[in-house]
């Protein structure tokens, strides 16, 4: 199996992360080295791979500085299964809540979806061709030859020798020209295929045969490992198939996608997908555990503190390496990369139990964001907020742009609001942009002027009152 680890150097990985994340060079370097080490490990002989464990990462920094985004973009870059969880959702065994193994099962489920989509993409050209052929047959109203054309190829008409009383049935005297009929049919369907591909028939309705999966019933049950969801497949219990064939009317435009998806799924093997997904999750999976600082409080005699330490002790065997049963098979967690993160305002990494600290050898401190960082966030990333809003309003035919001094003012107001109300990092920019563009977003369908330029004066007018109004500050 060719594992989806791209042959990128750490410098190239950092450059790719720079397209979406501003600053935080130390964190980018740490995750780039971790990703590259996975590639290096895969190049070693099989007997040596088992001895090389991933170096898990602990990110420390205030909220909104890019911890989650770094881990998510890293997983996308490596095309690796990824799952994000909050440590506060877990409780130690014996308390109500999800058990820590559920995050590994979620990772396997994500890996299955990832591999299945890759397999579908591989066969999509063939599936697309098969779907178009089906639509051609559905739309071709002259698929069958005329009724009087069966004389030379069909069985003889039994009523010729025994006609009903008072009727005389004669055999066709002339032999039907099948060669001409086949040529006409092929030419007609070729023209119809071109029309379907052009979208000429997208508005027409067709009746499509589809396989409708029979959904399983899910119950939440208590197991020795904690609260879990248990699926009950009533069809399997009663010896019936898990799918039901049905017919549904839909437009040709929708039928193209539905038939293509059905044809693609017919051409992939689910057993192979499950096997490959398990290996993908084991060898390249990334689990991001956020809010680890919330369970890092020093243990004491009170219940909550005991529960926090219990969560750490339940996390420990998963991070160290253990076997977890999932509905797709058993997975080992030895080589899963764990990236943990927390603000650590009221605690410090040393408050984690020593055993867990030892499994997080790479420590990275992320820096708080300043006004100059906010300006870069608004301007530089490939998916910057200004670009997102411009694309949204472009749908309404409006050309939205921001002057350079407007971006500086937005960043200044966001920084001041973080200082006065509470530091939520770059997430404050979302609030600023929503307040700034609220009227434009509301009036966009009726706006007569298709060009909008946001300048510094407009920003000061709209956001200045927000900063001064103490009541408004409570809302942001």
C-alpha positions in Angstrom: 0.0 0.0 0.0 1.2 3.5 -0.9 0.7 5.6 2.2 -0.5 9.2 1.6 2.6 10.9 2.9 3.6 13.5 0.5 7.3 13.8 -0.3 7.7 17.3 1.1 10.6 18.7 3.0 9.9 20.4 6.4 10.5 23.8 4.7 7.9 23.0 2.0 5.4 22.0 4.7 5.9 25.3 6.5 5.5 27.2 3.2 2.2 25.3 2.6 0.9 26.1 6.1 1.9 29.8 5.6 -0.8 30.0 2.9 -3.5 29.7 5.6 -1.9 30.6 9.0 -0.1 33.8 9.9 3.0 33.6 12.2 3.5 30.9 14.8 6.7 29.7 13.1 7.8 27.5 16.0 4.6 25.5 16.0 4.7 25.1 12.2 8.3 23.9 12.4 7.4 21.4 15.1 4.5 19.8 13.1 6.5 19.9 9.9 9.3 17.8 11.5 6.7 15.4 12.9 5.1 15.0 9.5 8.4 14.5 7.8 9.5 11.9 10.4 6.5 9.9 9.5 7.7 9.8 5.9 11.2 8.9 7.1 9.8 6.0 9.2 7.9 4.6 6.2 11.2 4.3 4.2 12.8 2.1 6.9 12.7 -1.8 6.9 9.5 -3.2 8.5 11.5 -4.5 11.6 12.8 -1.0 12.3 9.5 0.8 12.0 8.0 -0.8 15.0 10.7 0.7 17.3 10.2 4.3 16.1 7.3 6.0 18.0 5.8 9.3 16.9 6.9 12.4 19.0 3.6 13.8 20.2 3.2 17.5 20.5 1.8 19.9 23.2 0.8 23.3 22.0 0.5 26.1 24.6 -1.1 29.4 23.8 -4.2 31.6 24.3 -7.4 30.9 22.3 -7.7 32.0 18.7 -3.9 32.0 17.8 -4.1 29.0 15.4 -3.6 25.8 17.3 -6.5 23.9 15.8 -6.0 25.4 12.4 -2.4 24.2 12.3 -3.3 20.6 13.1 -6.3 20.6 10.7 -4.3 22.0 7.8 -1.5 19.5 8.5 -3.9 16.6 8.2 -5.3 18.0 4.9 -1.7 18.5 3.6 -0.9 14.8 4.4 -4.3 13.5 3.3 -4.4 11.8 6.7 -7.4 10.8 8.8 -8.0 13.5 11.4 -10.3 14.0 14.4 -10.6 16.8 16.8 -11.9 16.3 20.4 -12.1 18.3 23.6 -10.6 16.7 26.7 -13.5 18.1 28.7 -15.9 15.8 27.0 -14.3 12.8 28.5 -14.7 11.5 32.0 -12.9 8.7 33.7 -14.4 5.2 33.8 -17.3 5.1 36.2 -18.5 8.7 35.4 -21.2 9.5 32.9 -19.8 10.6 29.5 -17.8 9.4 26.5 -14.8 7.2 27.1 -11.5 8.1 25.6 -11.5 5.2 23.1 -14.4 6.8 21.2 -11.9 9.3 19.6 -10.0 6.4 18.1 -13.2 4.9 16.7 -14.1 8.3 15.3 -10.7 8.4 13.6 -11.2 5.0 12.0 -14.7 6.1 10.7 -13.1 9.2 9.2 -10.4 7.1 7.6 -13.1 4.9 6.0 -14.8 7.9 4.6 -11.5 9.3 3.3 -10.4 6.1 1.6 -13.9 5.5 0.2 -13.9 8.9 -1.4 -10.4 8.3 -2.9 -11.6 5.0 -4.4 -14.7 6.7 -5.8 -12.6 9.4 -7.3 -10.4 6.8 -9.0 -13.4 5.2 -10.8 -15.4 8.4 -11.3 -14.6 8.7 -15.1 -15.9 5.2 -15.7 -18.9 5.8 -13.4 -19.7 9.1 -15.1 -19.7 7.3 -18.5 -22.0 4.6 -17.2 -24.3 7.1 -15.7 -24.6 9.0 -19.0 -25.4 5.8 -20.8 -28.2 5.1 -18.3 -29.6 8.5 -18.9 -29.4 8.1 -22.7 -31.5 4.9 -22.3 -34.0 6.6 -20.0 -34.5 9.6 -22.3 -34.5 7.6 -25.6 -38.2 7.1 -26.4 -37.5 4.8 -29.3 -35.3 2.1 -27.7 -37.6 -0.8 -28.9 -38.2 -1.5 -32.6 -41.8 -0.9 -33.9 -44.4 -3.6 -33.2 -44.4 -4.9 -36.8 -40.7 -5.4 -36.8 -40.5 -8.8 -35.1 -41.1 -10.9 -38.2 -37.6 -11.9 -38.9 -36.0 -12.1 -35.4 -38.8 -12.9 -32.9 -40.6 -16.1 -32.4 -43.4 -16.8 -34.9 -46.8 -15.4 -34.0 -48.8 -18.3 -32.5 -52.1 -16.7 -33.5 -51.3 -17.0 -37.2 -52.3 -20.7 -37.3 -55.0 -20.3 -34.6 -56.5 -16.9 -35.1 -59.4 -15.7 -32.9 -62.8 -16.3 -34.4 -63.6 -13.7 -37.1 -60.0 -12.4 -37.3 -57.3 -13.0 -39.9 -53.7 -12.4 -38.9 -51.1 -12.4 -41.5 -47.3 -12.6 -41.1 -45.4 -9.5 -42.3 -44.5 -9.9 -45.9 -41.4 -7.8 -45.9 -38.4 -8.6 -43.7 -37.5 -5.8 -41.2 -34.2 -3.9 -42.0 -32.4 -4.5 -38.7 -29.1 -3.0 -39.9 -30.7 0.3 -40.8 -32.6 0.3 -37.5 -29.4 -0.2 -35.5 -27.6 2.6 -37.3 -30.5 4.9 -36.7 -30.6 4.0 -33.1 -26.8 4.5 -32.6 -27.0 7.9 -34.3 -30.0 9.0 -32.3 -28.4 8.0 -29.0 -25.1 9.6 -29.9 -26.9 12.9 -30.5 -28.9 12.5 -27.3 -25.6 11.8 -25.3 -24.1 15.1 -26.6 -27.2 17.0 -25.6 -27.1 15.5 -22.1 -23.5 16.4 -21.7 -24.3 20.0 -22.8 -27.1 20.2 -20.2 -29.9 20.6 -22.8 -32.1 18.1 -20.9 -31.2 19.1 -17.3 -34.8 20.3 -16.6 -36.5 17.1 -17.7 -37.7 14.5 -15.2 -36.7 10.9 -15.2 -37.5 8.0 -12.9 -34.3 6.5 -11.6 -33.8 3.2 -9.8 -31.8 3.7 -6.6 -30.6 1.6 -3.7 -31.9 3.0 -0.5 -30.0 1.8 2.6 -32.1 0.7 5.4 -30.9 2.8 8.4 -29.9 1.0 11.6 -31.4 2.0 14.9 -28.9 3.5 17.4 -29.2 3.3 21.2 -27.0 4.8 23.8 -25.9 2.0 26.2 -23.6 1.7 29.2 -20.7 -0.6 28.6 -17.7 -1.5 30.8 -15.8 1.2 28.9 -18.5 3.9 29.4 -21.4 5.3 27.4 -21.4 4.2 23.7 -23.8 4.1 20.7 -24.9 0.6 19.8 -26.3 0.0 16.3 -29.1 -2.5 15.9 -29.5 -3.7 12.3 -33.1 -5.0 12.2 -32.7 -6.1 8.5 -29.7 -8.3 9.4 -31.5 -9.8 12.4 -34.5 -10.7 10.2 -32.3 -12.1 7.4 -33.0 -9.3 4.9 -30.7 -7.2 2.8 -29.4 -3.9 4.2 -30.6 -2.1 1.1 -33.9 -1.7 -0.7 -34.3 -0.9 -4.4 -36.7 1.9 -5.1 -37.6 4.4 -7.8 -37.6 8.1 -7.5 -38.4 10.9 -10.0 -35.8 13.6 -10.3 -34.4 16.1 -12.8 -31.7 15.0 -15.2 -29.3 17.3 -13.5 -29.8 15.5 -10.2 -29.9 12.1 -11.8 -26.4 12.6 -13.3 -24.9 12.9 -9.8 -27.1 10.1 -8.2 -26.4 7.6 -11.0 -22.7 8.5 -11.0 -22.4 7.9 -7.3 -24.3 4.6 -7.5 -22.1 3.4 -10.4 -18.9 4.4 -8.5 -20.0 2.5 -5.4 -20.7 -0.6 -7.5 -17.1 -0.6 -8.6 -15.4 -0.4 -5.2 -14.9 -3.2 -2.7 -15.9 -2.3 0.9 -13.8 -5.0 2.5 -10.7 -3.6 0.8 -11.7 -0.1 1.9 -12.0 -1.1 5.5 -8.7 -2.9 5.6 -6.9 0.1 3.9 -8.7 2.6 6.2 -7.5 0.7 9.3 -3.9 0.8 8.1 -4.2 4.5 7.1 -5.6 5.4 10.6 -2.9 3.4 12.3 0.1 4.7 10.3 -0.9 8.3 9.4 -3.9 9.2 11.7 -3.8 12.5 13.6 -5.8 13.1 16.8 -6.0 16.7 18.1 -7.0 16.9 21.7 -8.0 20.4 22.7 -8.5 21.9 26.1 -6.0 19.6 27.7 -5.3 22.2 30.3 -8.8 21.8 31.6 -7.9 18.4 32.9 -4.4 19.4 34.0 -5.4 20.8 37.4 -3.4 19.5 40.3 -5.3 16.6 41.9 -6.7 17.0 45.4 -9.4 15.5 47.5 -12.4 17.0 45.7 -14.4 15.1 43.1 -13.8 17.4 40.1 -10.0 17.2 40.6 -10.1 13.5 40.9 -12.2 13.3 37.7 -9.6 15.4 35.8 -6.8 13.2 36.9 -8.9 10.2 36.0 -9.3 11.5 32.4 -5.5 11.8 32.1 -5.0 8.3 33.3 -7.6 7.0 30.8 -5.8 9.0 28.0 -2.4 7.6 28.9 -2.8 4.0 27.5 -4.3 5.4 24.3 -1.4 7.8 23.8 1.2 5.2 24.9 -0.2 2.6 22.5 -3.0 0.1 22.9 -5.6 -1.9 20.9 -9.0 -0.4 20.4 -11.9 -2.3 18.9 -14.1 -0.6 16.3 -16.8 -1.9 14.0 -14.3 -1.9 11.2 -11.7 -4.0 13.0 -9.1 -3.6 15.8 -6.7 -0.7 15.5 -3.4 -0.1 17.3 -2.7 3.4 18.5 1.1 3.1 18.7 1.8 5.2 15.6 -1.1 7.7 15.7 0.2 11.3 16.1 -1.4 13.0 19.1 -1.4 16.8 19.0 -2.6 18.3 22.3 -3.3 22.0 23.0 -4.4 24.3 25.8 -4.3 27.9 26.9 -2.9 27.0 30.3 -4.1 30.2 32.0 -4.9 28.6 35.3 -2.5 25.6 35.1 0.8 24.6 33.6 2.0 21.6 31.7 3.7 20.3 34.8 0.3 19.8 36.4 -0.3 16.9 34.0 0.5 13.5 35.5 4.2 12.7 34.9 3.4 9.7 32.7 1.3 11.8 30.3 3.9 14.5 30.2 6.5 12.0 29.1 4.3 11.1 26.1 4.2 14.7 25.0 7.9 15.5 24.4 7.6 18.4 21.9 6.5 21.6 23.7 5.6 24.6 21.5 4.6 28.0 22.9 2.3 30.0 20.5 2.5 33.7 20.8 -0.5 36.0 21.4 -1.7 37.9 18.3 -1.2 41.7 18.0 -2.7 44.4 15.7 0.1 43.9 13.1 -0.8 40.1 13.0 -4.5 40.9 12.5 -3.6 43.0 9.5 -1.7 40.1 8.0 -4.5 37.7 8.8 -7.0 40.0 6.9 -4.7 40.4 3.9 -2.4 37.4 3.4 -4.0 34.0 3.9 -5.5 32.2 0.9 -8.8 32.0 2.7 -8.7 35.4 4.4 -11.9 36.9 5.8 -11.9 39.8 3.3 -11.7 37.3 0.4 -14.5 35.2 1.9 -16.9 38.2 2.2 -15.9 39.4 -1.3 -16.8 36.0 -2.8 -20.1 35.9 -0.9 -21.2 39.3 -2.2 -20.0 38.5 -5.7 -22.9 36.1 -5.9 -25.2 39.1 -5.7 -23.2 40.9 -8.3 -21.4 43.3 -5.9 -17.7 44.0 -6.0 -16.5 44.4 -2.4 -13.0 45.7 -1.7 -11.1 47.1 1.3 -8.5 49.9 1.4 -5.2 49.2 3.2 -6.0 51.8 5.9 -9.3 50.1 6.5 -7.6 46.8 7.2 -5.3 48.6 9.7 -8.3 50.2 11.5 -10.2 46.9 11.7 -7.1 45.2 13.2 -6.7 48.1 15.7 -10.3 47.9 16.8 -10.1 44.1 17.2 -6.9 44.4 19.2 -8.4 47.0 21.5 -11.6 44.9 22.0 -9.5 41.9 22.9 -7.7 44.0 25.5 -10.9 45.5 27.1 -13.4 42.7 26.9 -11.4 39.4 26.7 -8.7 38.1 24.4 -10.2 35.6 22.0 -7.5 36.1 19.4 -8.2 36.1 15.7 -11.8 35.0 16.3 -12.5 38.7 17.3 -12.0 39.6 13.6 -15.1 37.6 12.8 -17.2 39.7 15.1 -15.7 42.9 13.7 -16.4 41.9 10.1 -19.9 40.9 10.8 -20.7 44.2 12.5 -18.9 46.1 9.8 -20.7 44.5 6.8 -24.1 43.7 8.4 -26.0 46.3 6.5 -24.4 45.4 3.2 -25.1 41.7 3.6 -28.7 42.5 4.4 -29.3 45.0 1.6 -27.2 43.2 -1.0 -30.1 41.9 -3.2 -31.5 45.4 -3.6 -28.3 47.5 -3.8 -28.1 49.6 -7.0 -24.4 50.4 -6.8 -22.5 47.2 -7.6 -19.2 48.5 -6.2 -18.5 48.9 -2.5 -15.2 50.1 -1.1 -14.6 49.9 2.7 -12.3 52.7 3.8 -10.8 53.8 7.2 -13.5 56.5 7.8 -16.3 54.0 7.4 -14.6 51.5 9.8 -14.1 54.2 12.4 -17.7 55.3 12.1 -19.1 51.7 12.4 -16.8 50.2 14.9 -16.0 53.2 17.0 -19.4 53.2 18.7 -19.0 49.5 19.4 -15.8 50.0 21.3 -17.2 53.0 23.3 -20.5 51.4 24.2 -20.0 49.4 27.3 -23.3 47.5 26.7 -22.2 46.5 23.3 -18.9 45.3 24.7 -20.8 42.7 26.7 -22.2 41.3 23.5 -18.8 40.7 21.9 
